[in-house]
Amino acid sequence: MPKIDIPIKKLIELRPADWARYVQPGCREEWVTKFKTNYTPKKESRLDSVLEITDPGGPYLLNFEPMGYRDNALPARMLRYRSDIWEATLTDGRGTPPIRQVVVFFFQDDDNGLHRLRDRWDGGLLEYSYTVIRVWDERRQPVIARRLVGLYPLLPLMRGEDDDETPEQALRESMAAVQGIEDEALQLDLLAVMAILAGGKFPPDLVLSMIRREMVMESPIFQEWVKEERAEAEAEGKVEVARTALSEGLDVDVICKITGLSRETVLELKRELEN
């Protein structure tokens, strides 16, 4: 079972309030809502991974970044996300609310260990960091005891009560927690993402022997991911056809008709090729 980025990004969308409650234990579920703005960053950013927390002690925004790969420029990217969020709130006339940023690492190889930026110049100083959660250092039992269902796919990656537990024991305890959920669709979603994540730590054959392939395939979130993957592959194919056609000198309008891409998109591709 390979490590796959898309379900990891969707993980927080399953039960966002559980994630907020995990990183901020005093947070209550009814305080958590999805951050909304009409602002669109010029570069792709994760404004879809931002929650609004209406804490009576002072509201704030919570920005999650789940990491399923290694990125040596991660601190700079997180700083850009913070900037994008504030640009959105300033554009909406909401000022610069407090932002808590949390990076979640699932696998040790993905953590480059650099999570702080510092710069000093005449009259100015930048000190920047964010909260880091390393799943392999977290304990499984508190998540189960608090019924933070949204984090259940992470359970096999967490530490058990016995540090010498076998992979089978870790998977069995994790699956038992998921199978205690009454909502069948949610249960399938959690098992599907759990299988994908566990496949990055344990032998795939073992994972599939305990979390059957058909259970993964029946998951609504997995089916949605497959559709998105197909749509993305189709879009990438159209772009490649357009690039080839442009390199051969075909007319822009003809390329639009052949590929179904907008004129603006084809012109942008043309400018890229010319540069």
C-alpha positions as CSV (number, residue, x, y, z in Angstrom):
1,M,0.0,0.0,0.0
2,P,1.9,3.1,-1.2
3,K,2.0,6.4,0.6
4,I,-0.5,8.6,-1.3
5,D,-0.8,12.4,-0.8
6,I,-4.4,13.0,-1.7
7,P,-6.1,11.1,1.2
8,I,-3.7,12.6,3.6
9,K,-4.8,16.1,2.6
10,K,-8.4,14.9,3.1
11,L,-7.8,13.4,6.5
12,I,-8.4,16.7,8.4
13,E,-11.6,17.3,6.4
14,L,-13.2,14.1,7.9
15,R,-13.6,15.5,11.4
16,P,-11.8,19.0,11.7
17,A,-13.1,19.7,15.2
18,D,-11.3,16.6,16.5
19,W,-8.0,17.9,15.2
20,A,-8.7,21.3,16.8
21,R,-9.5,19.6,20.1
22,Y,-6.3,17.5,19.9
23,V,-3.9,20.4,19.5
24,Q,-5.9,22.6,21.9
25,P,-7.4,20.3,24.6
26,G,-9.7,23.1,26.0
27,C,-11.3,23.7,22.6
28,R,-14.9,22.7,22.3
29,E,-16.5,21.3,19.2
30,E,-19.1,24.0,18.8
31,W,-16.4,26.7,18.6
32,V,-15.0,25.2,15.4
33,T,-16.1,26.3,11.9
34,K,-14.6,26.3,8.5
35,F,-12.6,29.5,7.6
36,K,-14.4,31.3,4.8
37,T,-13.2,34.1,2.5
38,N,-13.7,35.3,-1.1
39,Y,-10.0,36.0,-1.4
40,T,-8.0,33.8,-3.7
41,P,-4.2,33.7,-3.3
42,K,-2.1,34.3,-6.4
43,K,-0.2,31.1,-5.7
44,E,-1.9,27.9,-4.7
45,S,-2.2,27.9,-0.9
46,R,-4.0,25.8,1.8
47,L,-6.7,28.2,2.8
48,D,-9.0,25.1,2.8
49,S,-7.0,23.8,5.8
50,V,-7.9,26.7,8.0
51,L,-10.5,26.6,10.9
52,E,-12.0,29.5,12.8
53,I,-12.1,28.9,16.6
54,T,-14.5,31.2,18.5
55,D,-12.9,30.6,21.8
56,P,-14.6,32.8,24.5
57,G,-11.1,33.7,25.7
58,G,-10.2,35.1,22.3
59,P,-11.0,33.9,18.8
60,Y,-8.2,32.6,16.5
61,L,-7.5,30.8,13.3
62,L,-6.1,27.3,13.2
63,N,-4.0,26.3,10.1
64,F,-3.2,22.6,9.6
65,E,-0.6,21.3,7.2
66,P,-0.5,17.5,7.0
67,M,2.9,16.3,5.5
68,G,3.2,13.1,3.6
69,Y,6.5,14.0,1.9
70,R,9.8,15.8,2.7
71,D,10.0,19.5,1.9
72,N,13.2,21.3,2.7
73,A,11.5,24.7,2.1
74,L,8.5,23.9,4.5
75,P,9.2,26.8,6.9
76,A,9.1,29.3,4.0
77,R,5.9,27.8,2.7
78,M,4.2,27.9,6.1
79,L,5.2,31.5,6.4
80,R,3.6,32.1,3.0
81,Y,0.4,30.4,4.2
82,R,0.3,32.7,7.2
83,S,0.8,35.7,4.9
84,D,-2.0,34.5,2.5
85,I,-4.4,34.0,5.4
86,W,-3.7,37.5,6.7
87,E,-4.0,38.9,3.2
88,A,-7.4,37.3,3.0
89,T,-8.6,38.7,6.4
90,L,-7.2,42.2,5.6
91,T,-9.0,42.1,2.3
92,D,-12.2,41.1,4.1
93,G,-11.7,44.0,6.6
94,R,-11.0,41.6,9.5
95,G,-7.5,42.8,10.4
96,T,-4.8,40.3,11.4
97,P,-6.4,37.7,13.8
98,P,-4.1,35.4,15.8
99,I,-3.1,32.3,13.8
100,R,-1.9,29.0,15.2
101,Q,-0.2,26.9,12.6
102,V,0.3,23.1,13.1
103,V,2.4,20.8,10.8
104,V,1.6,17.1,11.2
105,F,4.3,14.6,10.2
106,F,3.2,11.0,9.7
107,F,6.6,9.5,8.9
108,Q,10.1,10.2,10.3
109,D,11.8,10.4,6.9
110,D,9.5,13.4,6.0
111,D,10.7,15.6,8.8
112,N,13.7,17.7,7.8
113,G,14.0,19.1,11.4
114,L,14.0,22.8,10.3
115,H,10.9,24.6,11.6
116,R,12.2,28.0,12.5
117,L,13.1,31.1,10.5
118,R,15.1,34.1,11.7
119,D,16.1,37.3,10.0
120,R,17.4,40.6,11.4
121,W,18.0,43.9,9.6
122,D,18.2,47.6,10.5
123,G,15.2,48.2,12.8
124,G,13.6,44.9,12.1
125,L,13.5,41.3,13.4
126,L,11.7,38.2,12.2
127,E,11.3,35.2,14.5
128,Y,9.0,32.6,13.0
129,S,8.0,29.1,14.0
130,Y,5.0,26.8,14.2
131,T,3.7,23.8,16.2
132,V,5.0,20.4,15.0
133,I,3.2,17.1,15.7
134,R,5.3,14.0,15.0
135,V,2.7,11.2,15.0
136,W,5.2,8.5,15.9
137,D,5.9,10.2,19.2
138,E,2.2,10.5,20.1
139,R,0.4,7.9,22.3
140,R,-2.6,6.0,20.9
141,Q,-4.7,5.5,24.0
142,P,-5.5,9.2,24.8
143,V,-6.9,9.6,21.3
144,I,-9.1,6.6,21.7
145,A,-10.1,7.6,25.3
146,R,-11.2,11.1,24.1
147,R,-12.9,9.6,21.0
148,L,-11.1,11.9,18.7
149,V,-12.5,10.0,15.8
150,G,-11.0,12.2,13.1
151,L,-7.5,11.1,14.2
152,Y,-8.3,7.4,14.2
153,P,-6.5,6.8,10.8
154,L,-3.3,7.8,12.6
155,L,-3.6,5.2,15.4
156,P,-1.4,2.5,13.8
157,L,1.4,5.1,13.4
158,M,1.2,6.1,17.1
159,R,2.9,4.5,20.1
160,G,0.9,1.9,22.0
161,E,1.0,1.2,25.7
162,D,3.6,-1.4,25.1
163,D,6.6,0.0,23.2
164,D,7.4,-3.5,22.0
165,E,4.0,-4.2,20.4
166,T,4.0,-6.0,17.1
167,P,2.6,-4.5,13.9
168,E,-0.3,-6.9,14.2
169,Q,-1.1,-5.7,17.7
170,A,-1.0,-2.0,16.6
171,L,-3.3,-2.6,13.6
172,R,-5.7,-4.8,15.6
173,E,-6.1,-2.2,18.4
174,S,-6.5,0.6,15.8
175,M,-9.1,-1.3,13.8
176,A,-11.1,-2.1,17.0
177,A,-11.4,1.6,17.7
178,V,-12.7,2.3,14.2
179,Q,-15.1,-0.6,14.2
180,G,-16.7,0.9,17.4
181,I,-18.1,3.7,15.3
182,E,-21.8,3.3,14.4
183,D,-21.7,5.5,11.2
184,E,-20.8,2.9,8.5
185,A,-19.7,5.4,5.8
186,L,-17.4,7.2,8.3
187,Q,-16.1,3.9,9.5
188,L,-15.2,2.9,5.9
189,D,-13.6,6.3,5.3
190,L,-11.4,6.0,8.4
191,L,-10.4,2.5,7.5
192,A,-9.5,3.5,3.9
193,V,-7.2,6.3,5.0
194,M,-5.8,4.2,7.9
195,A,-4.9,1.5,5.3
196,I,-3.0,4.0,3.1
197,L,-1.1,5.5,6.0
198,A,-0.4,2.2,7.7
199,G,1.0,1.0,4.3
200,G,3.8,3.6,4.7
201,K,4.9,1.9,8.0
202,F,4.0,-1.8,7.9
203,P,4.3,-4.4,5.1
204,P,1.5,-3.9,2.6
205,D,0.6,-7.5,2.6
206,L,0.0,-7.4,6.4
207,V,-2.2,-4.3,6.1
208,L,-4.3,-5.8,3.3
209,S,-4.7,-9.0,5.3
210,M,-6.3,-7.0,8.1
211,I,-8.0,-4.1,6.3
212,R,-9.4,-5.8,3.2
213,R,-9.1,-4.2,-0.2
214,E,-12.8,-4.2,-0.8
215,M,-13.3,-2.2,2.5
216,V,-11.0,0.5,1.1
217,M,-12.7,0.5,-2.3
218,E,-16.2,0.9,-0.7
219,S,-15.1,4.0,1.2
220,P,-16.9,7.2,-0.1
221,I,-13.7,9.3,0.4
222,F,-11.6,6.8,-1.5
223,Q,-14.2,6.8,-4.4
224,E,-14.1,10.6,-4.4
225,W,-10.3,10.5,-4.4
226,V,-10.3,8.2,-7.5
227,K,-12.6,10.5,-9.3
228,E,-10.4,13.5,-8.5
229,E,-7.3,11.6,-9.6
230,R,-8.9,10.7,-12.9
231,A,-10.1,14.3,-13.5
232,E,-6.6,15.6,-12.7
233,A,-5.0,13.1,-15.0
234,E,-7.4,14.1,-17.8
235,A,-6.7,17.8,-17.3
236,E,-2.9,17.2,-17.3
237,G,-3.3,15.2,-20.5
238,K,-5.1,18.1,-22.2
239,V,-2.3,20.5,-21.1
240,E,0.3,18.2,-22.6
241,V,-1.6,18.0,-25.9
242,A,-1.8,21.8,-25.9
243,R,1.9,22.2,-25.3
244,T,2.7,19.8,-28.1
245,A,0.3,21.6,-30.5
246,L,1.8,25.0,-29.6
247,S,5.3,23.8,-30.2
248,E,4.2,22.7,-33.7
249,G,2.7,26.1,-34.4
250,L,-1.0,25.4,-34.3
251,D,-3.4,28.3,-33.9
252,V,-4.5,29.1,-30.3
253,D,-8.2,28.9,-31.2
254,V,-7.8,25.6,-32.8
255,I,-6.0,24.2,-29.8
256,C,-8.8,25.5,-27.6
257,K,-11.3,23.6,-29.7
258,I,-9.3,20.4,-29.7
259,T,-8.5,20.3,-26.0
260,G,-11.5,22.2,-24.4
261,L,-9.1,24.4,-22.5
262,S,-9.9,28.1,-22.1
263,R,-8.2,30.6,-24.4
264,E,-6.6,32.2,-21.3
265,T,-5.0,28.8,-20.3
266,V,-3.6,28.2,-23.8
267,L,-2.2,31.7,-24.0
268,E,-0.5,31.2,-20.6
269,L,1.0,27.9,-21.9
270,K,2.2,29.7,-25.0
271,R,3.9,32.4,-22.9
272,E,5.6,29.7,-20.8
273,L,7.0,28.1,-24.0
274,E,8.2,31.4,-25.4
275,N,10.0,32.2,-22.2
